[in-house]
Amino acid sequence: MSTKKEIEYIQNGGQGREIFEHWARIMNKMNRSEKIPRDFGTGDLLFPSEIHTLCVIGAEPGTNITALAQRLGVTKGAISKMATKMREKGLIEKYQEPGNDKEILLRLTKTGRIACIGHEEHHNAVFGRIIQVMEDVPALQAAFLFQFLGMMEEVIDTCILEKESAKQNVRRLEVFL
């Protein structure tokens, strides 16, 4: 729907469903984009989930799997698998602090830092305009956007929990059969 048509539709009071459909369309496109890897200057093709994880490690050197999983909103198992793949590509290294044999920490290698810089340049080129416009959004509109995004995140979190719970119930039922 064009912006002009969206404005007319909203003026007629039908914005709730239209906003949701627009959000769903964006989410579908985001899901599709998550399946397309890109080279950020290292010769390695990295999926968005990999480069974003890599850049969080770069911003927080010495982070561990648990903290990284919480920060990114994914499971520790997913982060562990991804960390292994990124270590094999020479993008990160795992290490332990002297005297702490339990906790595995993560940091970028030189190649990992190059990828993060490439990612930052890519983001600036692609999203720079959006970020610039968002910096000038009035505080009331920004507050609404944060509220909306928070609500969407809560809904998605609830859906994930329900699906995980249903999956566990199916597994329990299979054990009894």
Phi and psi restraints in degrees (value plus and minus 20) as a CYANA .aco file:
   2 SER   PHI     -93.3   -53.3
   2 SER   PSI     141.2   181.2
   3 THR   PHI     -78.7   -38.7
   3 THR   PSI     -61.5   -21.5
   4 LYS   PHI     -80.5   -40.5
   4 LYS   PSI     -65.0   -25.0
   5 LYS   PHI     -86.0   -46.0
   5 LYS   PSI     -57.9   -17.9
   6 GLU   PHI     -81.6   -41.6
   6 GLU   PSI     -62.2   -22.2
   7 ILE   PHI     -83.7   -43.7
   7 ILE   PSI     -64.4   -24.4
   8 GLU   PHI     -81.2   -41.2
   8 GLU   PSI     -62.5   -22.5
   9 TYR   PHI     -83.7   -43.7
   9 TYR   PSI     -63.8   -23.8
  10 ILE   PHI     -84.2   -44.2
  10 ILE   PSI     -60.0   -20.0
  11 GLN   PHI     -82.7   -42.7
  11 GLN   PSI     -44.9    -4.9
  12 ASN   PHI    -109.5   -69.5
  12 ASN   PSI     -14.2    25.8
  13 GLY   PHI      66.6   106.6
  13 GLY   PSI      -7.4    32.6
  14 GLY   PHI    -123.6   -83.6
  14 GLY   PSI       9.9    49.9
  15 GLN   PHI     -94.9   -54.9
  15 GLN   PSI     -47.6    -7.6
  16 GLY   PHI     -77.6   -37.6
  16 GLY   PSI     -75.2   -35.2
  17 ARG   PHI     -84.9   -44.9
  17 ARG   PSI     -61.1   -21.1
  18 GLU   PHI     -84.5   -44.5
  18 GLU   PSI     -61.1   -21.1
  19 ILE   PHI     -82.8   -42.8
  19 ILE   PSI     -64.6   -24.6
  20 PHE   PHI     -82.1   -42.1
  20 PHE   PSI     -64.2   -24.2
  21 GLU   PHI     -83.7   -43.7
  21 GLU   PSI     -58.3   -18.3
  22 HIS   PHI     -83.4   -43.4
  22 HIS   PSI     -64.9   -24.9
  23 TRP   PHI     -80.0   -40.0
  23 TRP   PSI     -65.3   -25.3
  24 ALA   PHI     -82.1   -42.1
  24 ALA   PSI     -60.4   -20.4
  25 ARG   PHI     -83.1   -43.1
  25 ARG   PSI     -62.7   -22.7
  26 ILE   PHI     -83.0   -43.0
  26 ILE   PSI     -62.6   -22.6
  27 MET   PHI     -82.9   -42.9
  27 MET   PSI     -61.0   -21.0
  28 ASN   PHI     -80.9   -40.9
  28 ASN   PSI     -62.7   -22.7
  29 LYS   PHI     -87.1   -47.1
  29 LYS   PSI     -58.2   -18.2
  30 MET   PHI     -82.8   -42.8
  30 MET   PSI     -63.4   -23.4
  31 ASN   PHI     -80.8   -40.8
  31 ASN   PSI     -61.4   -21.4
  32 ARG   PHI     -84.0   -44.0
  32 ARG   PSI     -61.7   -21.7
  33 SER   PHI     -88.3   -48.3
  33 SER   PSI     -46.0    -6.0
  34 GLU   PHI     -85.5   -45.5
  34 GLU   PSI     -36.3     3.7
  35 LYS   PHI    -115.8   -75.8
  35 LYS   PSI     -16.0    24.0
  36 ILE   PHI    -132.7   -92.7
  36 ILE   PSI      90.9   130.9
  37 PRO   PHI     -98.9   -58.9
  37 PRO   PSI     142.4   182.4
  38 ARG   PHI    -165.6  -125.6
  38 ARG   PSI     129.4   169.4
  39 ASP   PHI    -111.6   -71.6
  39 ASP   PSI     104.8   144.8
  40 PHE   PHI    -126.3   -86.3
  40 PHE   PSI       8.4    48.4
  41 GLY   PHI      84.8   124.8
  41 GLY   PSI     -13.0    27.0
  42 THR   PHI    -132.7   -92.7
  42 THR   PSI     -28.5    11.5
  43 GLY   PHI      69.9   109.9
  43 GLY   PSI     -26.7    13.3
  44 ASP   PHI    -117.8   -77.8
  44 ASP   PSI     117.6   157.6
  45 LEU   PHI    -104.9   -64.9
  45 LEU   PSI     101.4   141.4
  46 LEU   PHI    -139.0   -99.0
  46 LEU   PSI     113.6   153.6
  47 PHE   PHI     -94.8   -54.8
  47 PHE   PSI     136.2   176.2
  48 PRO   PHI     -72.9   -32.9
  48 PRO   PSI     -60.6   -20.6
  49 SER   PHI     -82.6   -42.6
  49 SER   PSI     -55.4   -15.4
  50 GLU   PHI     -90.7   -50.7
  50 GLU   PSI     -66.5   -26.5
  51 ILE   PHI     -89.2   -49.2
  51 ILE   PSI     -55.2   -15.2
  52 HIS   PHI     -88.0   -48.0
  52 HIS   PSI     -59.4   -19.4
  53 THR   PHI     -83.0   -43.0
  53 THR   PSI     -65.3   -25.3
  54 LEU   PHI     -77.9   -37.9
  54 LEU   PSI     -64.6   -24.6
  55 CYS   PHI     -91.5   -51.5
  55 CYS   PSI     -49.1    -9.1
  56 VAL   PHI     -87.2   -47.2
  56 VAL   PSI     -61.1   -21.1
  57 ILE   PHI     -80.5   -40.5
  57 ILE   PSI     -61.0   -21.0
  58 GLY   PHI     -83.7   -43.7
  58 GLY   PSI     -57.5   -17.5
  59 ALA   PHI     -96.3   -56.3
  59 ALA   PSI     -44.3    -4.3
  60 GLU   PHI    -151.6  -111.6
  60 GLU   PSI      46.0    86.0
  61 PRO   PHI     -79.7   -39.7
  61 PRO   PSI     121.9   161.9
  62 GLY   PHI      69.1   109.1
  62 GLY   PSI     -11.0    29.0
  63 THR   PHI     -93.5   -53.5
  63 THR   PSI     138.0   178.0
  64 ASN   PHI    -131.5   -91.5
  64 ASN   PSI     154.1   194.1
  65 ILE   PHI     -78.7   -38.7
  65 ILE   PSI     -64.7   -24.7
  66 THR   PHI     -82.7   -42.7
  66 THR   PSI     -68.7   -28.7
  67 ALA   PHI     -84.0   -44.0
  67 ALA   PSI     -59.2   -19.2
  68 LEU   PHI     -85.5   -45.5
  68 LEU   PSI     -63.1   -23.1
  69 ALA   PHI     -81.1   -41.1
  69 ALA   PSI     -64.1   -24.1
  70 GLN   PHI     -83.9   -43.9
  70 GLN   PSI     -64.1   -24.1
  71 ARG   PHI     -82.6   -42.6
  71 ARG   PSI     -58.1   -18.1
  72 LEU   PHI    -112.6   -72.6
  72 LEU   PSI     -29.4    10.6
  73 GLY   PHI      53.7    93.7
  73 GLY   PSI      13.1    53.1
  74 VAL   PHI    -147.4  -107.4
  74 VAL   PSI     155.5   195.5
  75 THR   PHI     -99.3   -59.3
  75 THR   PSI     137.9   177.9
  76 LYS   PHI     -83.3   -43.3
  76 LYS   PSI     -55.2   -15.2
  77 GLY   PHI     -82.1   -42.1
  77 GLY   PSI     -61.6   -21.6
  78 ALA   PHI     -84.5   -44.5
  78 ALA   PSI     -62.5   -22.5
  79 ILE   PHI     -86.9   -46.9
  79 ILE   PSI     -60.0   -20.0
  80 SER   PHI     -81.1   -41.1
  80 SER   PSI     -65.9   -25.9
  81 LYS   PHI     -82.0   -42.0
  81 LYS   PSI     -65.2   -25.2
  82 MET   PHI     -84.9   -44.9
  82 MET   PSI     -60.5   -20.5
  83 ALA   PHI     -82.2   -42.2
  83 ALA   PSI     -59.1   -19.1
  84 THR   PHI     -83.1   -43.1
  84 THR   PSI     -65.4   -25.4
  85 LYS   PHI     -82.6   -42.6
  85 LYS   PSI     -62.5   -22.5
  86 MET   PHI     -90.1   -50.1
  86 MET   PSI     -52.1   -12.1
  87 ARG   PHI     -87.3   -47.3
  87 ARG   PSI     -61.0   -21.0
  88 GLU   PHI     -83.8   -43.8
  88 GLU   PSI     -49.7    -9.7
  89 LYS   PHI    -103.7   -63.7
  89 LYS   PSI     -23.4    16.6
  90 GLY   PHI      57.8    97.8
  90 GLY   PSI       3.8    43.8
  91 LEU   PHI    -114.4   -74.4
  91 LEU   PSI     -49.7    -9.7
  92 ILE   PHI    -155.0  -115.0
  92 ILE   PSI     145.9   185.9
  93 GLU   PHI    -152.4  -112.4
  93 GLU   PSI     125.9   165.9
  94 LYS   PHI    -117.8   -77.8
  94 LYS   PSI     123.8   163.8
  95 TYR   PHI    -173.4  -133.4
  95 TYR   PSI     148.7   188.7
  96 GLN   PHI    -147.4  -107.4
  96 GLN   PSI     124.5   164.5
  97 GLU   PHI     -93.2   -53.2
  97 GLU   PSI     123.4   163.4
  98 PRO   PHI     -76.0   -36.0
  98 PRO   PSI     113.8   153.8
  99 GLY   PHI      66.4   106.4
  99 GLY   PSI     -23.2    16.8
 100 ASN   PHI    -145.9  -105.9
 100 ASN   PSI      73.1   113.1
 101 ASP   PHI    -102.4   -62.4
 101 ASP   PSI     -26.6    13.4
 102 LYS   PHI    -108.1   -68.1
 102 LYS   PSI     -69.8   -29.8
 103 GLU   PHI    -107.6   -67.6
 103 GLU   PSI     107.4   147.4
 104 ILE   PHI    -116.4   -76.4
 104 ILE   PSI     105.7   145.7
 105 LEU   PHI    -130.2   -90.2
 105 LEU   PSI     139.2   179.2
 106 LEU   PHI    -145.6  -105.6
 106 LEU   PSI     124.4   164.4
 107 ARG   PHI    -170.0  -130.0
 107 ARG   PSI     140.3   180.3
 108 LEU   PHI     -99.5   -59.5
 108 LEU   PSI     130.2   170.2
 109 THR   PHI    -109.9   -69.9
 109 THR   PSI     158.1   198.1
 110 LYS   PHI     -78.9   -38.9
 110 LYS   PSI     -62.6   -22.6
 111 THR   PHI     -83.0   -43.0
 111 THR   PSI     -60.1   -20.1
 112 GLY   PHI     -81.9   -41.9
 112 GLY   PSI     -60.4   -20.4
 113 ARG   PHI     -84.4   -44.4
 113 ARG   PSI     -59.3   -19.3
 114 ILE   PHI     -80.9   -40.9
 114 ILE   PSI     -64.2   -24.2
 115 ALA   PHI     -81.6   -41.6
 115 ALA   PSI     -61.7   -21.7
 116 CYS   PHI     -84.8   -44.8
 116 CYS   PSI     -59.4   -19.4
 117 ILE   PHI     -84.1   -44.1
 117 ILE   PSI     -63.5   -23.5
 118 GLY   PHI     -81.3   -41.3
 118 GLY   PSI     -58.7   -18.7
 119 HIS   PHI     -86.5   -46.5
 119 HIS   PSI     -62.3   -22.3
 120 GLU   PHI     -81.5   -41.5
 120 GLU   PSI     -62.9   -22.9
 121 GLU   PHI     -83.0   -43.0
 121 GLU   PSI     -61.7   -21.7
 122 HIS   PHI     -81.5   -41.5
 122 HIS   PSI     -66.8   -26.8
 123 HIS   PHI     -80.9   -40.9
 123 HIS   PSI     -63.1   -23.1
 124 ASN   PHI     -80.8   -40.8
 124 ASN   PSI     -61.1   -21.1
 125 ALA   PHI     -88.9   -48.9
 125 ALA   PSI     -62.0   -22.0
 126 VAL   PHI    -104.1   -64.1
 126 VAL   PSI     -64.7   -24.7
 127 PHE   PHI    -127.7   -87.7
 127 PHE   PSI     -21.3    18.7
 128 GLY   PHI     -74.6   -34.6
 128 GLY   PSI     -62.6   -22.6
 129 ARG   PHI     -84.2   -44.2
 129 ARG   PSI     -63.0   -23.0
 130 ILE   PHI     -83.6   -43.6
 130 ILE   PSI     -66.0   -26.0
 131 ILE   PHI     -81.1   -41.1
 131 ILE   PSI     -62.5   -22.5
 132 GLN   PHI     -81.4   -41.4
 132 GLN   PSI     -64.8   -24.8
 133 VAL   PHI     -83.9   -43.9
 133 VAL   PSI     -62.5   -22.5
 134 MET   PHI     -85.0   -45.0
 134 MET   PSI     -48.8    -8.8
 135 GLU   PHI     -83.4   -43.4
 135 GLU   PSI     -47.1    -7.1
 136 ASP   PHI    -117.7   -77.7
 136 ASP   PSI     -16.1    23.9
 137 VAL   PHI     -90.0   -50.0
 137 VAL   PSI     113.5   153.5
 138 PRO   PHI     -77.3   -37.3
 138 PRO   PSI     130.0   170.0
 139 ALA   PHI     -74.8   -34.8
 139 ALA   PSI     -59.1   -19.1
 140 LEU   PHI     -84.6   -44.6
 140 LEU   PSI     -62.4   -22.4
 141 GLN   PHI     -88.0   -48.0
 141 GLN   PSI     -59.6   -19.6
 142 ALA   PHI     -82.7   -42.7
 142 ALA   PSI     -61.5   -21.5
 143 ALA   PHI     -81.2   -41.2
 143 ALA   PSI     -62.1   -22.1
 144 PHE   PHI     -82.6   -42.6
 144 PHE   PSI     -63.8   -23.8
 145 LEU   PHI     -81.1   -41.1
 145 LEU   PSI     -63.6   -23.6
 146 PHE   PHI     -82.6   -42.6
 146 PHE   PSI     -60.3   -20.3
 147 GLN   PHI     -83.0   -43.0
 147 GLN   PSI     -66.0   -26.0
 148 PHE   PHI     -81.1   -41.1
 148 PHE   PSI     -68.7   -28.7
 149 LEU   PHI     -83.1   -43.1
 149 LEU   PSI     -59.1   -19.1
 150 GLY   PHI     -82.2   -42.2
 150 GLY   PSI     -62.8   -22.8
 151 MET   PHI     -83.0   -43.0
 151 MET   PSI     -63.9   -23.9
 152 MET   PHI     -82.7   -42.7
 152 MET   PSI     -60.4   -20.4
 153 GLU   PHI     -84.0   -44.0
 153 GLU   PSI     -61.3   -21.3
 154 GLU   PHI     -81.4   -41.4
 154 GLU   PSI     -63.9   -23.9
 155 VAL   PHI     -81.3   -41.3
 155 VAL   PSI     -66.1   -26.1
 156 ILE   PHI     -84.9   -44.9
 156 ILE   PSI     -62.3   -22.3
 157 ASP   PHI     -78.6   -38.6
 157 ASP   PSI     -63.9   -23.9
 158 THR   PHI     -82.3   -42.3
 158 THR   PSI     -63.5   -23.5
 159 CYS   PHI     -81.8   -41.8
 159 CYS   PSI     -61.8   -21.8
 160 ILE   PHI     -81.6   -41.6
 160 ILE   PSI     -68.0   -28.0
 161 LEU   PHI     -80.1   -40.1
 161 LEU   PSI     -62.4   -22.4
 162 GLU   PHI     -83.8   -43.8
 162 GLU   PSI     -63.2   -23.2
 163 LYS   PHI     -86.8   -46.8
 163 LYS   PSI     -61.4   -21.4
 164 GLU   PHI     -84.6   -44.6
 164 GLU   PSI     -60.1   -20.1
 165 SER   PHI     -84.0   -44.0
 165 SER   PSI     -63.9   -23.9
 166 ALA   PHI     -83.5   -43.5
 166 ALA   PSI     -59.2   -19.2
 167 LYS   PHI     -84.0   -44.0
 167 LYS   PSI     -61.2   -21.2
 168 GLN   PHI     -86.2   -46.2
 168 GLN   PSI     -58.0   -18.0
 169 ASN   PHI     -84.5   -44.5
 169 ASN   PSI     -58.8   -18.8
 170 VAL   PHI     -83.4   -43.4
 170 VAL   PSI     -62.9   -22.9
 171 ARG   PHI     -82.1   -42.1
 171 ARG   PSI     -62.2   -22.2
 172 ARG   PHI     -82.8   -42.8
 172 ARG   PSI     -61.0   -21.0
 173 LEU   PHI     -84.4   -44.4
 173 LEU   PSI     -60.0   -20.0
 174 GLU   PHI     -83.0   -43.0
 174 GLU   PSI     -53.0   -13.0
 175 VAL   PHI     -85.0   -45.0
 175 VAL   PSI     -58.0   -18.0
 176 PHE   PHI     -95.8   -55.8
 176 PHE   PSI     -42.5    -2.5
